[in-house]
Amino acid sequence: MTLPGDGAVTAPLPEQFIRDALQNRHNRAILDRLPALGLPDAWLVAGCLFQTIWNLRSGQPPEAQIKDYDLFYFDPSDLSEAAEARANERVSACFSG
């Protein structure tokens, strides 16, 4: 599949999206560390993905203008605020410094 206006893209779109998203070093680092957090059904989502693609398409560095990186997860076994606070602490510890 090729994207409109971009004859250079020949990989299937999902594969190209993943390759492009991983050009952002922060996306790679987050995805490398995500399993260690032990968050069930966890995903890297939102602007950090589409902005990376937009940056690459517009000739900008992959990380340009990305102000935050969002993780979603779902743990049906504990939906409490305390569980959310513990998850936030684990994420902060994993990505600080």
N, CA, C and O atoms as a GROMACS GRO file, in nm:
protein
  388
    1MET      N    1   0.085  -0.118   0.000
    1MET     CA    2   0.000   0.000   0.000
    1MET      C    3   0.089   0.123   0.000
    1MET      O    4   0.192   0.126   0.068
    2THR      N    5   0.051   0.222  -0.074
    2THR     CA    6   0.123   0.349  -0.072
    2THR      C    7   0.030   0.457  -0.019
    2THR      O    8  -0.092   0.451  -0.036
    3LEU      N    9   0.090   0.554   0.044
    3LEU     CA   10   0.012   0.667   0.093
    3LEU      C   11  -0.002   0.770  -0.016
    3LEU      O   12   0.088   0.784  -0.100
    4PRO      N   13  -0.111   0.844  -0.018
    4PRO     CA   14  -0.127   0.948  -0.119
    4PRO      C   15  -0.011   1.047  -0.113
    4PRO      O   16   0.024   1.096  -0.006
    5GLY      N   17   0.046   1.074  -0.228
    5GLY     CA   18   0.154   1.171  -0.234
    5GLY      C   19   0.288   1.120  -0.187
    5GLY      O   20   0.383   1.197  -0.178
    6ASP      N   21   0.298   0.992  -0.158
    6ASP     CA   22   0.424   0.938  -0.106
    6ASP      C   23   0.450   0.803  -0.170
    6ASP      O   24   0.419   0.699  -0.110
    7GLY      N   25   0.505   0.802  -0.288
    7GLY     CA   26   0.532   0.678  -0.358
    7GLY      C   27   0.639   0.594  -0.294
    7GLY      O   28   0.657   0.479  -0.332
    8ALA      N   29   0.713   0.649  -0.195
    8ALA     CA   30   0.823   0.576  -0.132
    8ALA      C   31   0.773   0.471  -0.034
    8ALA      O   32   0.848   0.378  -0.003
    9VAL      N   33   0.653   0.482   0.016
    9VAL     CA   34   0.601   0.389   0.116
    9VAL      C   35   0.542   0.269   0.043
    9VAL      O   36   0.442   0.281  -0.028
   10THR      N   37   0.605   0.153   0.062
   10THR     CA   38   0.556   0.034  -0.006
   10THR      C   39   0.515  -0.076   0.091
   10THR      O   40   0.454  -0.175   0.049
   11ALA      N   41   0.546  -0.062   0.219
   11ALA     CA   42   0.507  -0.162   0.318
   11ALA      C   43   0.358  -0.148   0.348
   11ALA      O   44   0.301  -0.040   0.329
   12PRO      N   45   0.295  -0.255   0.394
   12PRO     CA   46   0.157  -0.242   0.440
   12PRO      C   47   0.148  -0.131   0.545
   12PRO      O   48   0.239  -0.114   0.626
   13LEU      N   49   0.039  -0.058   0.544
   13LEU     CA   50   0.025   0.059   0.629
   13LEU      C   51   0.051   0.030   0.777
   13LEU      O   52   0.123   0.107   0.840
   14PRO      N   53  -0.003  -0.078   0.837
   14PRO     CA   54   0.027  -0.103   0.979
   14PRO      C   55   0.176  -0.120   1.005
   14PRO      O   56   0.227  -0.070   1.106
   15GLU      N   57   0.246  -0.190   0.918
   15GLU     CA   58   0.391  -0.209   0.936
   15GLU      C   59   0.465  -0.077   0.922
   15GLU      O   60   0.556  -0.049   1.000
   16GLN      N   61   0.426   0.004   0.826
   16GLN     CA   62   0.491   0.134   0.807
   16GLN      C   63   0.466   0.225   0.927
   16GLN      O   64   0.556   0.296   0.972
   17PHE      N   65   0.344   0.222   0.979
   17PHE     CA   66   0.310   0.303   1.096
   17PHE      C   67   0.399   0.265   1.215
   17PHE      O   68   0.454   0.352   1.282
   18ILE      N   69   0.413   0.136   1.239
   18ILE     CA   70   0.496   0.090   1.350
   18ILE      C   71   0.641   0.130   1.329
   18ILE      O   72   0.705   0.181   1.421
   19ARG      N   73   0.693   0.108   1.209
   19ARG     CA   74   0.832   0.148   1.180
   19ARG      C   75   0.852   0.297   1.203
   19ARG      O   76   0.951   0.337   1.264
   20ASP      N   77   0.759   0.377   1.155
   20ASP     CA   78   0.772   0.522   1.172
   20ASP      C   79   0.760   0.562   1.318
   20ASP      O   80   0.839   0.643   1.366
   21ALA      N   81   0.663   0.506   1.390
   21ALA     CA   82   0.645   0.541   1.531
   21ALA      C   83   0.769   0.508   1.613
   21ALA      O   84   0.801   0.578   1.708
   22LEU      N   85   0.838   0.401   1.576
   22LEU     CA   86   0.957   0.360   1.650
   22LEU      C   87   1.080   0.444   1.616
   22LEU      O   88   1.184   0.429   1.680
   23GLN      N   89   1.070   0.531   1.518
   23GLN     CA   90   1.180   0.624   1.493
   23GLN      C   91   1.190   0.729   1.603
   23GLN      O   92   1.293   0.794   1.617
   24ASN      N   93   1.084   0.746   1.680
   24ASN     CA   94   1.085   0.836   1.795
   24ASN      C   95   1.150   0.761   1.911
   24ASN      O   96   1.097   0.660   1.958
   25ARG      N   97   1.265   0.809   1.956
   25ARG     CA   98   1.341   0.738   2.060
   25ARG      C   99   1.262   0.726   2.190
   25ARG      O  100   1.280   0.628   2.263
   26HIS      N  101   1.175   0.822   2.220
   26HIS     CA  102   1.095   0.814   2.342
   26HIS      C  103   0.989   0.704   2.330
   26HIS      O  104   0.964   0.631   2.425
   27ASN      N  105   0.927   0.693   2.213
   27ASN     CA  106   0.831   0.583   2.192
   27ASN      C  107   0.900   0.449   2.212
   27ASN      O  108   0.846   0.360   2.277
   28ARG      N  109   1.020   0.435   2.155
   28ARG     CA  110   1.095   0.309   2.170
   28ARG      C  111   1.125   0.280   2.316
   28ARG      O  112   1.105   0.168   2.363
   29ALA      N  113   1.173   0.382   2.389
   29ALA     CA  114   1.208   0.362   2.530
   29ALA      C  115   1.086   0.323   2.612
   29ALA      O  116   1.093   0.234   2.697
   30ILE      N  117   0.974   0.389   2.587
   30ILE     CA  118   0.852   0.356   2.661
   30ILE      C  119   0.809   0.214   2.631
   30ILE      O  120   0.776   0.138   2.723
   31LEU      N  121   0.808   0.176   2.506
   31LEU     CA  122   0.766   0.041   2.469
   31LEU      C  123   0.863  -0.065   2.522
   31LEU      O  124   0.821  -0.175   2.556
   32ASP      N  125   0.991  -0.032   2.530
   32ASP     CA  126   1.088  -0.125   2.587
   32ASP      C  127   1.061  -0.148   2.736
   32ASP      O  128   1.078  -0.260   2.785
   33ARG      N  129   1.021  -0.044   2.807
   33ARG     CA  130   1.000  -0.053   2.952
   33ARG      C  131   0.859  -0.094   2.992
   33ARG      O  132   0.836  -0.137   3.105
   34LEU      N  133   0.766  -0.083   2.901
   34LEU     CA  134   0.625  -0.108   2.933
   34LEU      C  135   0.600  -0.244   2.998
   34LEU      O  136   0.525  -0.250   3.095
   35PRO      N  137   0.658  -0.354   2.949
   35PRO     CA  138   0.632  -0.483   3.014
   35PRO      C  139   0.676  -0.488   3.160
   35PRO      O  140   0.614  -0.556   3.242
   36ALA      N  141   0.783  -0.417   3.194
   36ALA     CA  142   0.834  -0.418   3.332
   36ALA      C  143   0.737  -0.352   3.430
   36ALA      O  144   0.744  -0.377   3.550
   37LEU      N  145   0.647  -0.269   3.380
   37LEU     CA  146   0.552  -0.202   3.468
   37LEU      C  147   0.444  -0.297   3.520
   37LEU      O  148   0.383  -0.271   3.623
   38GLY      N  149   0.422  -0.406   3.450
   38GLY     CA  150   0.321  -0.503   3.493
   38GLY      C  151   0.179  -0.450   3.486
   38GLY      O  152   0.092  -0.497   3.559
   39LEU      N  153   0.154  -0.354   3.399
   39LEU     CA  154   0.019  -0.302   3.383
   39LEU      C  155  -0.057  -0.389   3.283
   39LEU      O  156  -0.010  -0.410   3.171
   40PRO      N  157  -0.172  -0.441   3.321
   40PRO     CA  158  -0.247  -0.527   3.229
   40PRO      C  159  -0.307  -0.447   3.114
   40PRO      O  160  -0.350  -0.333   3.130
   41ASP      N  161  -0.308  -0.508   2.999
   41ASP     CA  162  -0.367  -0.449   2.879
   41ASP      C  163  -0.319  -0.305   2.858
   41ASP      O  164  -0.400  -0.214   2.839
   42ALA      N  165  -0.187  -0.286   2.863
   42ALA     CA  166  -0.127  -0.153   2.855
   42ALA      C  167  -0.092  -0.117   2.711
   42ALA      O  168  -0.050  -0.201   2.633
   43TRP      N  169  -0.110   0.011   2.680
   43TRP     CA  170  -0.088   0.061   2.544
   43TRP      C  171  -0.023   0.199   2.549
   43TRP      O  172  -0.055   0.280   2.636
   44LEU      N  173   0.067   0.225   2.458
   44LEU     CA  174   0.116   0.360   2.430
   44LEU      C  175   0.019   0.418   2.328
   44LEU      O  176  -0.005   0.357   2.224
   45VAL      N  177  -0.038   0.534   2.357
   45VAL     CA  178  -0.147   0.585   2.273
   45VAL      C  179  -0.132   0.735   2.246
   45VAL      O  180  -0.048   0.804   2.305
   46ALA      N  181  -0.216   0.782   2.158
   46ALA     CA  182  -0.247   0.924   2.138
   46ALA      C  183  -0.142   1.000   2.060
   46ALA      O  184  -0.080   0.948   1.967
   47GLY      N  185  -0.124   1.125   2.100
   47GLY     CA  186  -0.048   1.220   2.021
   47GLY      C  187   0.095   1.182   1.992
   47GLY      O  188   0.148   1.217   1.887
   48CYS      N  189   0.160   1.111   2.083
   48CYS     CA  190   0.300   1.075   2.058
   48CYS      C  191   0.314   0.986   1.936
   48CYS      O  192   0.421   0.982   1.874
   49LEU      N  193   0.209   0.914   1.902
   49LEU     CA  194   0.214   0.829   1.783
   49LEU      C  195   0.184   0.908   1.656
   49LEU      O  196   0.264   0.909   1.563
   50PHE      N  197   0.069   0.975   1.653
   50PHE     CA  198   0.035   1.044   1.528
   50PHE      C  199   0.126   1.163   1.504
   50PHE      O  200   0.155   1.195   1.389
   51GLN      N  201   0.173   1.231   1.612
   51GLN     CA  202   0.262   1.345   1.592
   51GLN      C  203   0.397   1.300   1.537
   51GLN      O  204   0.458   1.370   1.457
   52THR      N  205   0.445   1.183   1.579
   52THR     CA  206   0.569   1.129   1.524
   52THR      C  207   0.555   1.109   1.373
   52THR      O  208   0.644   1.146   1.297
   53ILE      N  209   0.444   1.050   1.331
   53ILE     CA  210   0.422   1.026   1.188
   53ILE      C  211   0.414   1.160   1.114
   53ILE      O  212   0.476   1.177   1.009
   54TRP      N  213   0.339   1.253   1.168
   54TRP     CA  214   0.327   1.385   1.107
   54TRP      C  215   0.464   1.451   1.096
   54TRP      O  216   0.498   1.508   0.992
   55ASN      N  217   0.543   1.443   1.202
   55ASN     CA  218   0.677   1.502   1.201
   55ASN      C  219   0.761   1.444   1.088
   55ASN      O  220   0.826   1.517   1.014
   56LEU      N  221   0.761   1.314   1.076
   56LEU     CA  222   0.841   1.250   0.972
   56LEU      C  223   0.794   1.290   0.833
   56LEU      O  224   0.876   1.317   0.745
   57ARG      N  225   0.664   1.296   0.814
   57ARG     CA  226   0.609   1.333   0.683
   57ARG      C  227   0.641   1.478   0.648
   57ARG      O  228   0.649   1.514   0.530
   58SER      N  229   0.658   1.563   0.751
   58SER     CA  230   0.682   1.705   0.725
   58SER      C  231   0.829   1.743   0.740
   58SER      O  232   0.863   1.862   0.741
   59GLY      N  233   0.917   1.643   0.751
   59GLY     CA  234   1.060   1.669   0.755
   59GLY      C  235   1.114   1.717   0.889
   59GLY      O  236   1.225   1.769   0.896
   60GLN      N  237   1.037   1.699   0.995
   60GLN     CA  238   1.080   1.738   1.129
   60GLN      C  239   1.142   1.618   1.201
   60GLN      O  240   1.119   1.503   1.161
   61PRO      N  241   1.219   1.642   1.307
   61PRO     CA  242   1.268   1.531   1.389
   61PRO      C  243   1.149   1.455   1.448
   61PRO      O  244   1.046   1.516   1.478
   62PRO      N  245   1.160   1.325   1.465
   62PRO     CA  246   1.046   1.245   1.514
   62PRO      C  247   0.986   1.295   1.645
   62PRO      O  248   0.865   1.283   1.666
   63GLU      N  249   1.068   1.350   1.734
   63GLU     CA  250   1.022   1.391   1.866
   63GLU      C  251   0.972   1.535   1.871
   63GLU      O  252   0.928   1.580   1.977
   64ALA      N  253   0.977   1.609   1.761
   64ALA     CA  254   0.945   1.753   1.761
   64ALA      C  255   0.803   1.779   1.810
   64ALA      O  256   0.708   1.712   1.770
   65GLN      N  257   0.790   1.878   1.898
   65GLN     CA  258   0.660   1.929   1.945
   65GLN      C  259   0.574   1.828   2.020
   65GLN      O  260   0.454   1.850   2.035
   66ILE      N  261   0.632   1.719   2.065
   66ILE     CA  262   0.554   1.622   2.144
   66ILE      C  263   0.577   1.655   2.290
   66ILE      O  264   0.689   1.645   2.340
   67LYS      N  265   0.472   1.693   2.358
   67LYS     CA  266   0.483   1.741   2.494
   67LYS      C  267   0.453   1.634   2.599
   67LYS      O  268   0.493   1.649   2.715
   68ASP      N  269   0.384   1.528   2.561
   68ASP     CA  270   0.359   1.421   2.657
   68ASP      C  271   0.339   1.289   2.584
   68ASP      O  272   0.315   1.283   2.464
   69TYR      N  273   0.350   1.184   2.661
   69TYR     CA  274   0.336   1.047   2.612
   69TYR      C  275   0.235   0.979   2.703
   69TYR      O  276   0.252   0.976   2.825
   70ASP      N  277   0.130   0.924   2.644
   70ASP     CA  278   0.019   0.869   2.721
   70ASP      C  279   0.020   0.717   2.721
   70ASP      O  280   0.037   0.653   2.617
   71LEU      N  281   0.002   0.661   2.840
   71LEU     CA  282  -0.016   0.517   2.856
   71LEU      C  283  -0.158   0.491   2.903
   71LEU      O  284  -0.205   0.555   2.997
   72PHE      N  285  -0.224   0.398   2.840
   72PHE     CA  286  -0.354   0.351   2.885
   72PHE      C  287  -0.336   0.207   2.930
   72PHE      O  288  -0.254   0.133   2.876
   73TYR      N  289  -0.414   0.169   3.031
   73TYR     CA  290  -0.418   0.029   3.071
   73TYR      C  291  -0.554   0.002   3.132
   73TYR      O  292  -0.628   0.094   3.167
   74PHE      N  293  -0.587  -0.125   3.143
   74PHE     CA  294  -0.713  -0.162   3.205
   74PHE      C  295  -0.692  -0.284   3.292
   74PHE      O  296  -0.648  -0.390   3.245
   75ASP      N  297  -0.723  -0.268   3.420
   75ASP     CA  298  -0.713  -0.378   3.515
   75ASP      C  299  -0.851  -0.400   3.577
   75ASP      O  300  -0.887  -0.333   3.673
   76PRO      N  301  -0.927  -0.493   3.521
   76PRO     CA  302  -1.063  -0.513   3.572
   76PRO      C  303  -1.067  -0.569   3.715
   76PRO      O  304  -1.172  -0.567   3.779
   77SER      N  305  -0.954  -0.617   3.764
   77SER     CA  306  -0.953  -0.675   3.898
   77SER      C  307  -0.944  -0.569   4.008
   77SER      O  308  -0.973  -0.598   4.124
   78ASP      N  309  -0.905  -0.445   3.973
   78ASP     CA  310  -0.894  -0.340   4.074
   78ASP      C  311  -0.909  -0.204   4.006
   78ASP      O  312  -0.815  -0.154   3.945
   79LEU      N  313  -1.026  -0.146   4.018
   79LEU     CA  314  -1.055  -0.016   3.957
   79LEU      C  315  -1.048   0.098   4.058
   79LEU      O  316  -1.099   0.207   4.032
   80SER      N  317  -0.986   0.074   4.172
   80SER     CA  318  -0.983   0.173   4.279
   80SER      C  319  -0.884   0.287   4.251
   80SER      O  320  -0.791   0.273   4.170
   81GLU      N  321  -0.906   0.398   4.319
   81GLU     CA  322  -0.812   0.510   4.310
   81GLU      C  323  -0.675   0.470   4.366
   81GLU      O  324  -0.572   0.516   4.317
   82ALA      N  325  -0.675   0.386   4.467
   82ALA     CA  326  -0.548   0.341   4.525
   82ALA      C  327  -0.466   0.262   4.422
   82ALA      O  328  -0.344   0.279   4.414
   83ALA      N  329  -0.532   0.178   4.345
   83ALA     CA  330  -0.462   0.102   4.241
   83ALA      C  331  -0.407   0.196   4.135
   83ALA      O  332  -0.296   0.176   4.087
   84GLU      N  333  -0.484   0.296   4.099
   84GLU     CA  334  -0.438   0.395   4.001
   84GLU      C  335  -0.317   0.471   4.054
   84GLU      O  336  -0.222   0.496   3.980
   85ALA      N  337  -0.319   0.506   4.181
   85ALA     CA  338  -0.206   0.576   4.242
   85ALA      C  339  -0.081   0.488   4.240
   85ALA      O  340   0.028   0.536   4.212
   86ARG      N  341  -0.098   0.360   4.270
   86ARG     CA  342   0.017   0.267   4.266
   86ARG      C  343   0.072   0.256   4.124
   86ARG      O  344   0.193   0.253   4.105
   87ALA      N  345  -0.016   0.248   4.027
   87ALA     CA  346   0.029   0.241   3.887
   87ALA      C  347   0.105   0.368   3.849
   87ALA      O  348   0.209   0.360   3.784
   88ASN      N  349   0.054   0.483   3.890
   88ASN     CA  350   0.123   0.609   3.860
   88ASN      C  351   0.261   0.613   3.924
   88ASN      O  352   0.356   0.662   3.863
   89GLU      N  353   0.272   0.562   4.046
   89GLU     CA  354   0.402   0.558   4.113
   89GLU      C  355   0.500   0.469   4.038
   89GLU      O  356   0.617   0.505   4.021
   90ARG      N  357   0.454   0.353   3.992
   90ARG     CA  358   0.541   0.263   3.916
   90ARG      C  359   0.587   0.328   3.786
   90ARG      O  360   0.705   0.319   3.750
   91VAL      N  361   0.496   0.394   3.718
   91VAL     CA  362   0.532   0.460   3.592
   91VAL      C  363   0.633   0.571   3.619
   91VAL      O  364   0.733   0.583   3.549
   92SER      N  365   0.606   0.653   3.720
   92SER     CA  366   0.698   0.762   3.752
   92SER      C  367   0.837   0.710   3.787
   92SER      O  368   0.938   0.764   3.742
   93ALA      N  369   0.842   0.605   3.866
   93ALA     CA  370   0.972   0.548   3.904
   93ALA      C  371   1.045   0.491   3.784
   93ALA      O  372   1.167   0.503   3.774
   94CYS      N  373   0.972   0.430   3.694
   94CYS     CA  374   1.033   0.367   3.576
   94CYS      C  375   1.089   0.469   3.478
   94CYS      O  376   1.188   0.442   3.410
   95PHE      N  377   1.026   0.587   3.470
   95PHE     CA  378   1.065   0.684   3.368
   95PHE      C  379   1.131   0.809   3.423
   95PHE      O  380   1.165   0.898   3.345
   96SER      N  381   1.151   0.820   3.553
   96SER     CA  382   1.218   0.939   3.606
   96SER      C  383   1.369   0.922   3.596
   96SER      O  384   1.422   0.811   3.603
   97GLY      N  385   1.433   1.034   3.579
   97GLY     CA  386   1.579   1.036   3.573
   97GLY      C  387   1.632   0.967   3.458
   97GLY      O  388   1.754   0.961   3.440
   0.00000   0.00000   0.00000
